[in-house]
Amino acid sequence: MYGFFSIAQFAKSIGVQAKPNLFDYLIEAGLLNKVNNKYLLTPKGENYGAYRYKEDGNWWVVWDKDLLYPVAKKLLEQTTDNDNQLYKSTYDYAQEFGIDVQTINYYLSSLGLLTKDRELGLTLKGKGYGAIKPKGKGKSDIAWNTAALAPLIEPLRNKFHESVNPASFLSTTKYGNIVGVDAKTCLFDFLQDQGLLEKIEGSYTLTKKGEVFGDYFHKDNGESWVVWYKPLLDILVLPIKEKLLGDMEFGLFHMTHINNLKNILANGLYSHSQMTDYFDISNL
């Protein structure tokens, strides 16, 4: 059920409290009922959510975030009005990080939070992280929910920090090896499609947007190549990788000797090169 959030996850994404605020609000909106201390979807609520079941029979309500957001918008607006200190403008973040506003906009656009129109606005996904606030004289600004945006914006702060660890920057090939995406057949094309890379005379160079996520590594002989700040690129790449894996219908199977089970259950599954005491049945 990719794209479905628990109430706690949804509340965190829009920066409100799940209990009691969001639960009470959804009951008032006619989407939830509480029966014997268990929350159940009403017939109206079934248009916005579903149930997720575990193998042990336990279950809980999950919500389609895109469908639920318009319903929860009034609650978010109330929270914004009553708790303005939890919101920052893009300019506030730029001043705090010591970078320009355009750099932050490039980044948030890449994550699908900002529209690509002439005048920047929030996408449906972006509305889960902020709200449009009037500034007067017919102008408006985006107020970002600091709690909701924190996991996405903190790596950007770190990337431009003077003490950033150089080991966090990886070549495209090395990054692909780590996350399990082949660089030549997939990753280079993906990064070009995202507008982070362009190929000029056979060499890959960073676009303005790409400079937000990466940099160049230089050698003494003048040679240079693109490297990526892994914590930032992960935010862009890993959700897409997880979605692709989630859409695939396949299973992974592992065969081992029964005497290995105790160690596997206790410590996890390791390759043969990392183990010394095990029963090898690979050639039987």
Salt bridges, closest charged atoms under 4 A:
ASP81 OD1 - LYS133 NZ 3.39
GLU96 OE1 - LYS88 NZ 2.62
GLU96 OE2 - ARG157 NH1 2.65
GLU154 OE2 - ARG157 NE 3.03
ASP234 OD2 - LYS230 NZ 2.79
ASP247 OD2 - LYS243 NZ 3.02
ASP280 OD2 - HIS272 ND1 3.97
